Amino acid sequence: MNDSATHRVPSVASSSSADVAPSPCAPSSRRSSVRAVAMAVLASAVTVASFAAAPTAVPRPVTAADPAPRRADAQWGAIAARPDGHGYAFNQPSRAAAEQVARAQCERPAGATGACDVRVWFERGCGALATGNFGEWGAAVGADKAAATKAAVAQCDAHLPTEPCRAAVSVCSGP
């Protein structure tokens, strides 16, 4: 119903209908009033919630000058791969070092930098890479080589329903 139309309402004085102008209490006006009140209440609630959720202390931004604290016993490993080979690292002092060593080992036989991608990295655990015949792969971490290998093969097999994947490498870092 549109707001400019008149409404037919029964007259109290007679049984005939009379044409009257829309009243401010007509359903469409009432709906807009309720909608306006609801929007005002919602806006107030959002404003209050944003102030209530605001932190009381200003967080200090992390910069390059603030390296993440490194544990003395951190031992990282990584596995990098290319379509026809892989490389790995273990017992490295940081994730970045493990990734760099794994990439370098992978790229050396290829004779090209940028040929390998890190597929998995881990700290004080084991990682494995499984590959299939059509370029698919799976990588996983686990508490030991067997668990990591099983998970990597399962992940690889999920991509290809025809040939089973095989473990390409599994390596552990740390005690």
Secondary structure by P-SEA (a helix, b strand, c coil): ccccbbbbbbbccccbbbbbccccccaaaaaaaaaaaaaaaaaaaaaaaaaaacccbbbbbbcccccccccccbbbbbccccccccccccccccaaaaaaaaaaaaacccccccccccccccccccccccccccccccccccccaaaaaaaaaaaaaaacccbbbbbcccccccc
